[in-house]
Amino acid sequence: MRISVNGIQLNVLDQGSGPRTIVFMHYFGGSALEWQSVMTQLATTYRCIAIDLRGCGDSESSPTGYSVDDMADDVASLVQAMELTDFVLVGHSMSGKIALALAARQPVGLKSLLLVSPSPPVPEPIPDEERTKLLEGYGLRSAAEQTLKNITEVTVAEAVQEQIIADDLRTSRPAWDAWLLEGSKEDISDRMHAINVPISILVGTEDRALPPDVQTRLVLPHLNDATIDQVKGAGHLLPWEVPDELINLMQKKVRLIWP
């Protein structure tokens, strides 16, 4: 379904029911579809909502409005529009930074953060050469195929590969460029002390995009109440690569919040 927030239509996947809700956000160049397998299993117990961020997936694009705070505004407005009063926020990679920005505002009803290979609250350490390749490769299938190889370690089904490539190629140019040139470089670390909910970080041991050492060096030192778990043998796209392992970890974390 589509929900209008801040003058733009966001595409939302909604499964399950009940007051306890898990809100999922996707990685840079991804979409809400990465969470389908996870949502299908968790929706037997919780309401699960996955968002296509502006300019991504099936959500509308706008010429501007892609800062970390702009996207956090969208999520905050969607939470309010859907009247969510008891929720856990899940952020993956790029959206991990968005989740941290939103959590620092202490939104009513937020119980915890689950961050999958999150972008750090300080500027993300993307090498200049890699940043240039990503900018120049926008919209090229060959570039999307190379990105797929770079960010996965576990072999996924051909249909999943095609979906990952398709999501990459349908990301809007404004959203693509804004993250690489601005959002990934933002420093929101001075707000992290305001986060008042527990944070669980999950990362693949073979993640080459945001390796475990990025989490220990650039994420954990800025957080007051955070833990980190590693998924052995997995790369950057945990929801696509190892959904069952991810679900088991997420269930353990969520049960600490909702016994």
C-alpha positions as CSV (number, residue, x, y, z in Angstrom):
1,M,0.0,0.0,0.0
2,R,1.0,3.6,-0.3
3,I,1.0,6.2,2.4
4,S,1.4,9.9,1.9
5,V,4.0,11.6,4.2
6,N,5.7,14.9,3.9
7,G,4.3,15.4,0.4
8,I,5.5,12.1,-1.0
9,Q,3.9,8.7,-1.4
10,L,5.8,5.9,0.3
11,N,5.3,2.2,-0.6
12,V,4.8,0.1,2.5
13,L,4.5,-3.7,3.0
14,D,2.3,-4.7,5.9
15,Q,2.0,-8.2,7.3
16,G,0.6,-9.6,10.6
17,S,-1.4,-7.9,13.2
18,G,-1.4,-6.7,16.9
19,P,0.0,-3.8,18.8
20,R,3.6,-5.0,18.8
21,T,5.1,-3.8,15.5
22,I,8.5,-4.3,13.9
23,V,9.3,-1.6,11.3
24,F,11.9,-2.5,8.7
25,M,14.1,-0.3,6.5
26,H,16.4,-1.3,3.7
27,Y,20.0,-0.8,2.6
28,F,21.3,1.7,0.0
29,G,20.2,0.6,-3.4
30,G,17.7,-1.9,-1.9
31,S,14.0,-2.0,-1.2
32,A,11.5,-3.3,1.3
33,L,11.4,-6.6,-0.6
34,E,14.6,-7.7,1.1
35,W,12.6,-8.3,4.3
36,Q,9.8,-10.5,2.8
37,S,11.2,-13.8,4.1
38,V,11.9,-12.4,7.5
39,M,8.5,-10.7,7.7
40,T,6.6,-13.8,6.7
41,Q,8.0,-15.7,9.6
42,L,7.8,-13.0,12.2
43,A,4.3,-11.9,11.2
44,T,2.9,-14.9,13.0
45,T,3.7,-13.1,16.2
46,Y,4.1,-9.4,15.4
47,R,2.8,-6.9,12.9
48,C,5.6,-6.3,10.4
49,I,5.9,-3.2,8.3
50,A,8.7,-2.6,5.7
51,I,9.2,0.8,4.0
52,D,10.6,1.7,0.7
53,L,12.4,4.9,1.5
54,R,11.8,7.9,-0.7
55,G,13.4,7.5,-4.2
56,C,13.8,3.7,-3.6
57,G,11.7,0.6,-4.5
58,D,8.1,1.6,-5.4
59,S,8.1,4.8,-3.4
60,E,8.0,8.2,-5.1
61,S,11.1,10.2,-5.8
62,S,11.6,13.9,-5.3
63,P,14.3,16.2,-6.6
64,T,15.6,16.9,-3.1
65,G,15.0,15.8,0.5
66,Y,17.4,12.9,1.0
67,S,19.4,14.0,4.0
68,V,19.5,11.6,7.0
69,D,17.0,13.8,8.8
70,D,14.7,14.1,5.8
71,M,14.4,10.3,5.7
72,A,14.0,10.1,9.4
73,D,11.2,12.6,9.1
74,D,9.5,10.3,6.6
75,V,9.7,7.3,8.9
76,A,8.5,9.4,12.0
77,S,5.5,10.7,10.0
78,L,4.7,7.2,8.8
79,V,4.8,5.8,12.3
80,Q,2.4,8.5,13.4
81,A,0.1,8.0,10.4
82,M,-0.1,4.3,11.1
83,E,-0.7,5.0,14.8
84,L,2.2,2.7,16.0
85,T,2.5,2.9,19.7
86,D,4.7,-0.1,20.6
87,F,7.4,-0.7,18.0
88,V,11.0,-1.9,17.3
89,L,12.9,-0.2,14.5
90,V,15.1,-2.2,12.2
91,G,17.7,-0.4,10.1
92,H,20.0,-2.1,7.5
93,S,23.2,-0.4,6.3
94,M,22.2,3.1,5.1
95,S,18.9,3.0,7.1
96,G,20.8,2.1,10.2
97,K,22.0,5.7,10.3
98,I,18.4,6.8,9.7
99,A,17.3,4.6,12.6
100,L,19.9,6.2,14.9
101,A,18.9,9.7,13.9
102,L,15.2,8.9,14.6
103,A,15.9,7.1,17.9
104,A,17.9,10.2,19.1
105,R,14.6,12.1,19.0
106,Q,13.1,9.6,21.5
107,P,9.9,8.9,19.6
108,V,7.0,7.8,21.7
109,G,6.5,4.0,21.5
110,L,10.0,3.1,20.3
111,K,11.2,0.1,22.4
112,S,14.5,-0.9,20.7
113,L,16.8,-0.7,17.7
114,L,17.9,-3.7,15.7
115,L,20.7,-2.6,13.3
116,V,21.9,-4.9,10.6
117,S,25.4,-3.8,9.4
118,P,24.5,-0.2,10.0
119,S,26.2,2.8,8.5
120,P,28.0,4.6,11.4
121,P,26.8,7.9,13.0
122,V,30.1,9.4,11.8
123,P,31.0,9.7,8.1
124,E,30.9,6.2,6.4
125,P,34.4,5.1,5.4
126,I,33.7,4.7,1.6
127,P,37.0,4.9,-0.3
128,D,37.0,7.8,-2.8
129,E,37.6,5.3,-5.7
130,E,34.6,3.2,-4.7
131,R,32.4,6.3,-4.3
132,T,33.3,7.4,-7.8
133,K,32.7,4.0,-9.2
134,L,29.2,3.9,-7.6
135,L,28.4,7.4,-8.9
136,E,29.6,6.7,-12.4
137,G,27.9,3.2,-12.5
138,Y,24.4,4.5,-11.7
139,G,21.8,2.8,-13.8
140,L,24.3,0.3,-15.5
141,R,23.4,-3.4,-15.1
142,S,27.1,-4.3,-15.2
143,A,27.8,-2.0,-12.2
144,A,24.8,-3.5,-10.4
145,E,26.0,-7.0,-11.0
146,Q,29.5,-6.1,-9.7
147,T,27.9,-4.5,-6.6
148,L,26.0,-7.8,-6.0
149,K,29.2,-9.7,-6.0
150,N,30.8,-7.1,-3.7
151,I,28.1,-7.1,-1.0
152,T,27.2,-10.8,-0.8
153,E,29.2,-13.8,0.4
154,V,26.6,-16.5,0.6
155,T,25.3,-17.6,-2.8
156,V,21.6,-16.7,-3.3
157,A,19.1,-18.0,-5.7
158,E,19.0,-16.6,-9.3
159,A,15.6,-15.0,-8.7
160,V,17.0,-13.2,-5.6
161,Q,20.0,-12.0,-7.6
162,E,17.8,-10.5,-10.2
163,Q,15.7,-8.8,-7.5
164,I,18.8,-7.3,-5.9
165,I,20.0,-6.0,-9.3
166,A,16.5,-4.7,-10.1
167,D,16.3,-2.8,-6.8
168,D,19.7,-1.2,-7.5
169,L,18.7,-0.1,-11.0
170,R,15.3,1.3,-10.0
171,T,16.7,3.6,-7.2
172,S,16.2,7.2,-8.3
173,R,19.2,9.3,-9.3
174,P,18.5,12.0,-6.7
175,A,18.4,9.4,-3.9
176,W,21.5,7.6,-5.2
177,D,23.6,10.7,-5.6
178,A,22.4,12.3,-2.3
179,W,23.5,9.3,-0.2
180,L,26.9,9.0,-1.8
181,L,27.7,12.7,-1.8
182,E,25.9,13.9,1.3
183,G,24.1,11.4,3.6
184,S,26.9,8.9,4.0
185,K,29.2,11.8,4.9
186,E,26.9,13.2,7.6
187,D,28.1,13.2,11.2
188,I,25.3,12.8,13.7
189,S,27.4,11.3,16.5
190,D,26.8,14.3,18.8
191,R,23.1,13.2,19.1
192,M,23.8,9.6,20.1
193,H,23.8,10.3,23.8
194,A,20.1,11.0,23.5
195,I,19.1,7.5,22.5
196,N,17.3,5.9,25.4
197,V,16.5,2.4,24.1
198,P,18.7,-0.7,23.8
199,I,20.5,-1.3,20.5
200,S,21.4,-4.7,19.0
201,I,23.9,-4.7,16.1
202,L,24.0,-7.8,13.8
203,V,26.8,-8.1,11.2
204,G,28.2,-10.8,8.9
205,T,31.8,-11.8,9.5
206,E,32.5,-11.6,5.8
207,D,30.8,-8.2,5.2
208,R,33.1,-6.3,2.9
209,A,30.9,-3.1,2.7
210,L,30.7,-2.4,6.5
211,P,32.9,-5.0,8.1
212,P,32.7,-5.9,11.8
213,D,35.6,-3.7,12.6
214,V,33.7,-0.7,11.3
215,Q,31.0,-1.5,13.9
216,T,33.5,-1.8,16.8
217,R,35.5,1.3,15.7
218,L,32.9,3.8,14.4
219,V,29.5,2.7,15.8
220,L,29.8,1.1,19.3
221,P,32.0,3.9,20.8
222,H,29.1,6.4,20.2
223,L,26.4,4.3,21.8
224,N,25.5,3.9,25.4
225,D,23.5,0.6,25.5
226,A,24.5,-1.6,22.5
227,T,25.5,-5.2,21.8
228,I,27.0,-6.7,18.7
229,D,26.5,-10.2,17.3
230,Q,28.3,-11.7,14.2
231,V,26.8,-14.1,11.7
232,K,29.5,-16.4,10.6
233,G,30.2,-16.6,6.9
234,A,27.6,-14.0,5.9
235,G,28.2,-10.8,3.8
236,H,26.4,-7.5,3.8
237,L,22.9,-8.6,2.7
238,L,21.9,-10.7,5.7
239,P,18.1,-10.7,5.0
240,W,18.8,-12.1,1.5
241,E,21.7,-14.4,2.4
242,V,20.9,-16.0,5.7
243,P,17.2,-15.1,6.5
244,D,16.7,-18.0,8.9
245,E,19.8,-17.2,11.0
246,L,18.8,-13.6,11.0
247,I,15.3,-14.4,12.1
248,N,16.6,-16.5,15.0
249,L,18.8,-13.7,16.2
250,M,16.1,-11.1,15.8
251,Q,13.6,-13.2,17.8
252,K,16.1,-13.5,20.7
253,K,16.6,-9.8,20.7
254,V,12.9,-8.9,20.4
255,R,11.9,-11.3,23.2
256,L,14.1,-9.3,25.6
257,I,11.9,-6.4,24.8
258,W,8.6,-8.2,24.5
259,P,8.8,-11.3,26.8
